[in-house]
Amino acid sequence: MRTTINLDDKVFRDLMRFTDAKTKTEAVNQAIAEWVRRKRIDLLRAKRGKIPWEGDLEKMRRLDLEESEGTHG
């Protein structure tokens, strides 16, 4: 999508520096993607303790350990 926006020059210089982006478009896309990622994490954190879960955590941990050691199978 193509759009025209007005940005604070100092903030944009910092954005270019912090993202190591080669283009302004790349910098803006990285910044937006990171912002969206963080908002998704915030939404998931807000649901912490509110979603019912049933399962055997110890069994899952054992299976995970077995898979990482290559002994599952």
Biopython code that builds the backbone (N, CA, C, O; Angstrom):
import numpy as np
from Bio.PDB.StructureBuilder import StructureBuilder

atoms = [
    (1, "MET", "N", (0.837, -1.157, 0.000)),
    (1, "MET", "CA", (0.000, 0.000, 0.000)),
    (1, "MET", "C", (0.894, 1.235, 0.000)),
    (1, "MET", "O", (1.895, 1.292, 0.715)),
    (2, "ARG", "N", (0.539, 2.171, -0.770)),
    (2, "ARG", "CA", (1.289, 3.414, -0.842)),
    (2, "ARG", "C", (0.505, 4.494, -0.104)),
    (2, "ARG", "O", (-0.709, 4.624, -0.267)),
    (3, "THR", "N", (1.230, 5.275, 0.717)),
    (3, "THR", "CA", (0.579, 6.338, 1.472)),
    (3, "THR", "C", (1.577, 7.462, 1.735)),
    (3, "THR", "O", (2.788, 7.263, 1.641)),
    (4, "THR", "N", (1.070, 8.616, 2.058)),
    (4, "THR", "CA", (1.911, 9.754, 2.409)),
    (4, "THR", "C", (1.663, 10.088, 3.874)),
    (4, "THR", "O", (0.519, 10.236, 4.304)),
    (5, "ILE", "N", (2.752, 10.204, 4.638)),
    (5, "ILE", "CA", (2.630, 10.536, 6.059)),
    (5, "ILE", "C", (3.685, 11.558, 6.436)),
    (5, "ILE", "O", (4.730, 11.650, 5.791)),
    (6, "ASN", "N", (3.412, 12.321, 7.473)),
    (6, "ASN", "CA", (4.376, 13.279, 8.009)),
    (6, "ASN", "C", (4.978, 12.669, 9.261)),
    (6, "ASN", "O", (4.251, 12.260, 10.166)),
    (7, "LEU", "N", (6.298, 12.604, 9.320)),
    (7, "LEU", "CA", (6.997, 12.001, 10.442)),
    (7, "LEU", "C", (7.947, 12.997, 11.078)),
    (7, "LEU", "O", (8.486, 13.877, 10.407)),
    (8, "ASP", "N", (8.143, 12.852, 12.360)),
    (8, "ASP", "CA", (9.111, 13.662, 13.081)),
    (8, "ASP", "C", (10.511, 13.267, 12.593)),
    (8, "ASP", "O", (10.884, 12.096, 12.664)),
    (9, "ASP", "N", (11.279, 14.234, 12.102)),
    (9, "ASP", "CA", (12.600, 13.940, 11.520)),
    (9, "ASP", "C", (13.535, 13.259, 12.512)),
    (9, "ASP", "O", (14.217, 12.298, 12.158)),
    (10, "LYS", "N", (13.574, 13.746, 13.751)),
    (10, "LYS", "CA", (14.478, 13.154, 14.731)),
    (10, "LYS", "C", (14.083, 11.711, 15.046)),
    (10, "LYS", "O", (14.939, 10.830, 15.122)),
    (11, "VAL", "N", (12.808, 11.483, 15.226)),
    (11, "VAL", "CA", (12.334, 10.127, 15.510)),
    (11, "VAL", "C", (12.644, 9.212, 14.324)),
    (11, "VAL", "O", (13.049, 8.064, 14.508)),
    (12, "PHE", "N", (12.454, 9.717, 13.131)),
    (12, "PHE", "CA", (12.710, 8.887, 11.954)),
    (12, "PHE", "C", (14.202, 8.574, 11.802)),
    (12, "PHE", "O", (14.560, 7.467, 11.398)),
    (13, "ARG", "N", (15.061, 9.519, 12.116)),
    (13, "ARG", "CA", (16.503, 9.240, 12.076)),
    (13, "ARG", "C", (16.856, 8.133, 13.055)),
    (13, "ARG", "O", (17.631, 7.230, 12.738)),
    (14, "ASP", "N", (16.273, 8.213, 14.260)),
    (14, "ASP", "CA", (16.501, 7.145, 15.239)),
    (14, "ASP", "C", (15.971, 5.810, 14.722)),
    (14, "ASP", "O", (16.629, 4.779, 14.866)),
    (15, "LEU", "N", (14.802, 5.829, 14.132)),
    (15, "LEU", "CA", (14.230, 4.603, 13.572)),
    (15, "LEU", "C", (15.169, 3.977, 12.545)),
    (15, "LEU", "O", (15.401, 2.768, 12.571)),
    (16, "MET", "N", (15.700, 4.777, 11.660)),
    (16, "MET", "CA", (16.621, 4.266, 10.642)),
    (16, "MET", "C", (17.867, 3.674, 11.309)),
    (16, "MET", "O", (18.369, 2.632, 10.887)),
    (17, "ARG", "N", (18.352, 4.337, 12.338)),
    (17, "ARG", "CA", (19.549, 3.863, 13.027)),
    (17, "ARG", "C", (19.278, 2.567, 13.789)),
    (17, "ARG", "O", (20.075, 1.630, 13.721)),
    (18, "PHE", "N", (18.171, 2.507, 14.505)),
    (18, "PHE", "CA", (17.874, 1.341, 15.334)),
    (18, "PHE", "C", (17.482, 0.107, 14.525)),
    (18, "PHE", "O", (17.723, -1.019, 14.959)),
    (19, "THR", "N", (16.883, 0.308, 13.357)),
    (19, "THR", "CA", (16.458, -0.844, 12.547)),
    (19, "THR", "C", (17.541, -1.306, 11.587)),
    (19, "THR", "O", (17.449, -2.406, 11.043)),
    (20, "ASP", "N", (18.557, -0.497, 11.369)),
    (20, "ASP", "CA", (19.567, -0.804, 10.347)),
    (20, "ASP", "C", (18.936, -1.041, 8.979)),
    (20, "ASP", "O", (19.480, -1.774, 8.154)),
    (21, "ALA", "N", (17.805, -0.427, 8.752)),
    (21, "ALA", "CA", (17.097, -0.581, 7.482)),
    (21, "ALA", "C", (17.861, 0.124, 6.367)),
    (21, "ALA", "O", (18.524, 1.139, 6.578)),
    (22, "LYS", "N", (17.746, -0.441, 5.196)),
    (22, "LYS", "CA", (18.408, 0.153, 4.026)),
    (22, "LYS", "C", (17.542, 1.235, 3.380)),
    (22, "LYS", "O", (18.054, 2.131, 2.708)),
    (23, "THR", "N", (16.224, 1.143, 3.590)),
    (23, "THR", "CA", (15.306, 2.122, 2.998)),
    (23, "THR", "C", (14.326, 2.610, 4.057)),
    (23, "THR", "O", (14.137, 1.968, 5.090)),
    (24, "LYS", "N", (13.713, 3.744, 3.786)),
    (24, "LYS", "CA", (12.698, 4.278, 4.690)),
    (24, "LYS", "C", (11.513, 3.314, 4.780)),
    (24, "LYS", "O", (10.968, 3.091, 5.861)),
    (25, "THR", "N", (11.125, 2.754, 3.656)),
    (25, "THR", "CA", (10.011, 1.805, 3.627)),
    (25, "THR", "C", (10.306, 0.599, 4.508)),
    (25, "THR", "O", (9.444, 0.150, 5.264)),
    (26, "GLU", "N", (11.511, 0.081, 4.412)),
    (26, "GLU", "CA", (11.905, -1.071, 5.228)),
    (26, "GLU", "C", (11.856, -0.715, 6.718)),
    (26, "GLU", "O", (11.404, -1.517, 7.535)),
    (27, "ALA", "N", (12.316, 0.475, 7.063)),
    (27, "ALA", "CA", (12.308, 0.903, 8.458)),
    (27, "ALA", "C", (10.891, 1.007, 8.999)),
    (27, "ALA", "O", (10.603, 0.533, 10.098)),
    (28, "VAL", "N", (10.013, 1.626, 8.231)),
    (28, "VAL", "CA", (8.625, 1.772, 8.662)),
    (28, "VAL", "C", (7.959, 0.406, 8.778)),
    (28, "VAL", "O", (7.240, 0.153, 9.745)),
    (29, "ASN", "N", (8.186, -0.475, 7.811)),
    (29, "ASN", "CA", (7.593, -1.812, 7.875)),
    (29, "ASN", "C", (8.088, -2.589, 9.089)),
    (29, "ASN", "O", (7.304, -3.282, 9.737)),
    (30, "GLN", "N", (9.362, -2.485, 9.403)),
    (30, "GLN", "CA", (9.903, -3.160, 10.589)),
    (30, "GLN", "C", (9.275, -2.603, 11.864)),
    (30, "GLN", "O", (8.905, -3.358, 12.762)),
    (31, "ALA", "N", (9.161, -1.297, 11.935)),
    (31, "ALA", "CA", (8.599, -0.664, 13.128)),
    (31, "ALA", "C", (7.136, -1.058, 13.319)),
    (31, "ALA", "O", (6.715, -1.360, 14.436)),
    (32, "ILE", "N", (6.377, -1.055, 12.252)),
    (32, "ILE", "CA", (4.964, -1.428, 12.349)),
    (32, "ILE", "C", (4.824, -2.898, 12.728)),
    (32, "ILE", "O", (4.003, -3.242, 13.579)),
    (33, "ALA", "N", (5.613, -3.763, 12.110)),
    (33, "ALA", "CA", (5.555, -5.190, 12.426)),
    (33, "ALA", "C", (5.898, -5.443, 13.886)),
    (33, "ALA", "O", (5.260, -6.271, 14.536)),
    (34, "GLU", "N", (6.892, -4.746, 14.410)),
    (34, "GLU", "CA", (7.283, -4.903, 15.810)),
    (34, "GLU", "C", (6.185, -4.400, 16.739)),
    (34, "GLU", "O", (5.901, -5.030, 17.758)),
    (35, "TRP", "N", (5.576, -3.294, 16.405)),
    (35, "TRP", "CA", (4.494, -2.750, 17.218)),
    (35, "TRP", "C", (3.330, -3.733, 17.272)),
    (35, "TRP", "O", (2.772, -3.982, 18.341)),
    (36, "VAL", "N", (2.963, -4.290, 16.120)),
    (36, "VAL", "CA", (1.866, -5.263, 16.064)),
    (36, "VAL", "C", (2.231, -6.511, 16.872)),
    (36, "VAL", "O", (1.392, -7.034, 17.604)),
    (37, "ARG", "N", (3.466, -6.992, 16.749)),
    (37, "ARG", "CA", (3.908, -8.169, 17.499)),
    (37, "ARG", "C", (3.760, -7.934, 19.002)),
    (37, "ARG", "O", (3.271, -8.795, 19.733)),
    (38, "ARG", "N", (4.190, -6.758, 19.446)),
    (38, "ARG", "CA", (4.106, -6.445, 20.883)),
    (38, "ARG", "C", (2.662, -6.328, 21.361)),
    (38, "ARG", "O", (2.341, -6.740, 22.476)),
    (39, "LYS", "N", (1.800, -5.774, 20.533)),
    (39, "LYS", "CA", (0.387, -5.675, 20.899)),
    (39, "LYS", "C", (-0.232, -7.069, 20.999)),
    (39, "LYS", "O", (-1.037, -7.319, 21.896)),
    (40, "ARG", "N", (0.128, -7.971, 20.103)),
    (40, "ARG", "CA", (-0.379, -9.345, 20.177)),
    (40, "ARG", "C", (0.079, -10.014, 21.481)),
    (40, "ARG", "O", (-0.695, -10.716, 22.133)),
    (41, "ILE", "N", (1.333, -9.790, 21.846)),
    (41, "ILE", "CA", (1.851, -10.335, 23.100)),
    (41, "ILE", "C", (1.069, -9.755, 24.279)),
    (41, "ILE", "O", (0.707, -10.483, 25.204)),
    (42, "ASP", "N", (0.808, -8.446, 24.247)),
    (42, "ASP", "CA", (0.037, -7.815, 25.317)),
    (42, "ASP", "C", (-1.355, -8.444, 25.440)),
    (42, "ASP", "O", (-1.836, -8.680, 26.548)),
    (43, "LEU", "N", (-1.995, -8.712, 24.303)),
    (43, "LEU", "CA", (-3.325, -9.333, 24.323)),
    (43, "LEU", "C", (-3.265, -10.733, 24.920)),
    (43, "LEU", "O", (-4.142, -11.120, 25.692)),
    (44, "LEU", "N", (-2.240, -11.487, 24.566)),
    (44, "LEU", "CA", (-2.092, -12.823, 25.132)),
    (44, "LEU", "C", (-1.836, -12.760, 26.634)),
    (44, "LEU", "O", (-2.397, -13.545, 27.398)),
    (45, "ARG", "N", (-0.996, -11.833, 27.048)),
    (45, "ARG", "CA", (-0.720, -11.674, 28.487)),
    (45, "ARG", "C", (-1.979, -11.301, 29.259)),
    (45, "ARG", "O", (-2.158, -11.735, 30.398)),
    (46, "ALA", "N", (-2.849, -10.505, 28.656)),
    (46, "ALA", "CA", (-4.092, -10.100, 29.312)),
    (46, "ALA", "C", (-5.007, -11.304, 29.537)),
    (46, "ALA", "O", (-5.844, -11.285, 30.440)),
    (47, "LYS", "N", (-4.854, -12.348, 28.724)),
    (47, "LYS", "CA", (-5.670, -13.549, 28.863)),
    (47, "LYS", "C", (-5.078, -14.547, 29.845)),
    (47, "LYS", "O", (-5.686, -15.581, 30.122)),
    (48, "ARG", "N", (-3.912, -14.250, 30.365)),
    (48, "ARG", "CA", (-3.237, -15.178, 31.278)),
    (48, "ARG", "C", (-4.129, -15.482, 32.484)),
    (48, "ARG", "O", (-4.623, -14.582, 33.164)),
    (49, "GLY", "N", (-4.314, -16.762, 32.721)),
    (49, "GLY", "CA", (-5.134, -17.200, 33.836)),
    (49, "GLY", "C", (-6.621, -17.190, 33.560)),
    (49, "GLY", "O", (-7.411, -17.553, 34.431)),
    (50, "LYS", "N", (-7.019, -16.785, 32.370)),
    (50, "LYS", "CA", (-8.444, -16.686, 32.037)),
    (50, "LYS", "C", (-8.901, -17.771, 31.067)),
    (50, "LYS", "O", (-10.095, -17.897, 30.795)),
    (51, "ILE", "N", (-7.962, -18.550, 30.548)),
    (51, "ILE", "CA", (-8.306, -19.606, 29.605)),
    (51, "ILE", "C", (-8.166, -20.943, 30.317)),
    (51, "ILE", "O", (-7.079, -21.287, 30.784)),
    (52, "PRO", "N", (-9.266, -21.709, 30.405)),
    (52, "PRO", "CA", (-9.164, -22.998, 31.088)),
    (52, "PRO", "C", (-8.260, -23.958, 30.320)),
    (52, "PRO", "O", (-8.255, -23.979, 29.089)),
    (53, "TRP", "N", (-7.499, -24.749, 31.068)),
    (53, "TRP", "CA", (-6.589, -25.703, 30.458)),
    (53, "TRP", "C", (-6.663, -27.000, 31.224)),
    (53, "TRP", "O", (-6.682, -27.013, 32.455)),
    (54, "GLU", "N", (-6.706, -28.091, 30.485)),
    (54, "GLU", "CA", (-6.688, -29.414, 31.090)),
    (54, "GLU", "C", (-5.562, -30.192, 30.448)),
    (54, "GLU", "O", (-5.388, -30.155, 29.230)),
    (55, "GLY", "N", (-4.809, -30.883, 31.248)),
    (55, "GLY", "CA", (-3.720, -31.668, 30.708)),
    (55, "GLY", "C", (-2.791, -32.108, 31.813)),
    (55, "GLY", "O", (-2.962, -31.752, 32.979)),
    (56, "ASP", "N", (-1.807, -32.888, 31.424)),
    (56, "ASP", "CA", (-0.824, -33.408, 32.361)),
    (56, "ASP", "C", (0.504, -32.717, 32.072)),
    (56, "ASP", "O", (1.253, -33.139, 31.191)),
    (57, "LEU", "N", (0.790, -31.656, 32.820)),
    (57, "LEU", "CA", (1.985, -30.855, 32.572)),
    (57, "LEU", "C", (3.253, -31.680, 32.741)),
    (57, "LEU", "O", (4.188, -31.544, 31.952)),
    (58, "GLU", "N", (3.295, -32.530, 33.755)),
    (58, "GLU", "CA", (4.492, -33.355, 33.966)),
    (58, "GLU", "C", (4.722, -34.302, 32.789)),
    (58, "GLU", "O", (5.863, -34.495, 32.368)),
    (59, "LYS", "N", (3.662, -34.888, 32.259)),
    (59, "LYS", "CA", (3.787, -35.780, 31.096)),
    (59, "LYS", "C", (4.315, -35.000, 29.887)),
    (59, "LYS", "O", (5.185, -35.478, 29.159)),
    (60, "MET", "N", (3.779, -33.799, 29.688)),
    (60, "MET", "CA", (4.237, -32.977, 28.570)),
    (60, "MET", "C", (5.715, -32.632, 28.723)),
    (60, "MET", "O", (6.468, -32.644, 27.749)),
    (61, "ARG", "N", (6.121, -32.326, 29.941)),
    (61, "ARG", "CA", (7.530, -31.998, 30.179)),
    (61, "ARG", "C", (8.418, -33.209, 29.913)),
    (61, "ARG", "O", (9.489, -33.078, 29.321)),
    (62, "ARG", "N", (7.974, -34.393, 30.350)),
    (62, "ARG", "CA", (8.760, -35.608, 30.097)),
    (62, "ARG", "C", (8.890, -35.871, 28.607)),
    (62, "ARG", "O", (9.978, -36.186, 28.126)),
    (63, "LEU", "N", (7.791, -35.746, 27.872)),
    (63, "LEU", "CA", (7.829, -35.965, 26.428)),
    (63, "LEU", "C", (8.756, -34.966, 25.749)),
    (63, "LEU", "O", (9.517, -35.324, 24.850)),
    (64, "ASP", "N", (8.688, -33.706, 26.187)),
    (64, "ASP", "CA", (9.551, -32.673, 25.616)),
    (64, "ASP", "C", (11.016, -33.003, 25.888)),
    (64, "ASP", "O", (11.860, -32.862, 25.002)),
    (65, "LEU", "N", (11.318, -33.437, 27.098)),
    (65, "LEU", "CA", (12.685, -33.795, 27.457)),
    (65, "LEU", "C", (13.156, -34.997, 26.632)),
    (65, "LEU", "O", (14.286, -35.015, 26.142)),
    (66, "GLU", "N", (12.284, -35.998, 26.483)),
    (66, "GLU", "CA", (12.635, -37.173, 25.693)),
    (66, "GLU", "C", (12.918, -36.795, 24.234)),
    (66, "GLU", "O", (13.865, -37.295, 23.628)),
    (67, "GLU", "N", (12.079, -35.902, 23.675)),
    (67, "GLU", "CA", (12.286, -35.482, 22.293)),
    (67, "GLU", "C", (13.584, -34.725, 22.137)),
    (67, "GLU", "O", (14.296, -34.908, 21.150)),
    (68, "SER", "N", (13.900, -33.877, 23.098)),
    (68, "SER", "CA", (15.139, -33.096, 22.994)),
    (68, "SER", "C", (16.373, -33.981, 23.163)),
    (68, "SER", "O", (17.441, -33.674, 22.633)),
    (69, "GLU", "N", (16.222, -35.076, 23.899)),
    (69, "GLU", "CA", (17.336, -36.016, 24.081)),
    (69, "GLU", "C", (17.364, -37.077, 22.989)),
    (69, "GLU", "O", (18.312, -37.857, 22.895)),
    (70, "GLY", "N", (16.326, -37.103, 22.170)),
    (70, "GLY", "CA", (16.280, -38.094, 21.081)),
    (70, "GLY", "C", (15.944, -39.488, 21.552)),
    (70, "GLY", "O", (16.275, -40.460, 20.874)),
    (71, "THR", "N", (15.283, -39.616, 22.716)),
    (71, "THR", "CA", (14.955, -40.933, 23.229)),
    (71, "THR", "C", (13.499, -41.298, 23.027)),
    (71, "THR", "O", (13.073, -42.383, 23.423)),
    (72, "HIS", "N", (12.735, -40.415, 22.420)),
    (72, "HIS", "CA", (11.304, -40.671, 22.211)),
    (72, "HIS", "C", (11.115, -41.524, 20.977)),
    (72, "HIS", "O", (11.755, -41.294, 19.952)),
    (73, "GLY", "N", (10.251, -42.494, 21.070)),
    (73, "GLY", "CA", (9.988, -43.199, 19.838)),
    (73, "GLY", "C", (9.838, -44.607, 19.983)),
    (73, "GLY", "O", (9.611, -45.308, 18.997)),
]
sb = StructureBuilder()
sb.init_structure("model")
sb.init_model(0)
sb.init_chain("A")
sb.init_seg("    ")
for serial, (resi, resn, name, xyz) in enumerate(atoms, 1):
    if name == "N":
        sb.init_residue(resn, " ", resi, " ")
    sb.init_atom(name, np.array(xyz, "f"), 0.0, 1.0, " ", f" {name:<3s}", serial, name[0])
structure = sb.get_structure()
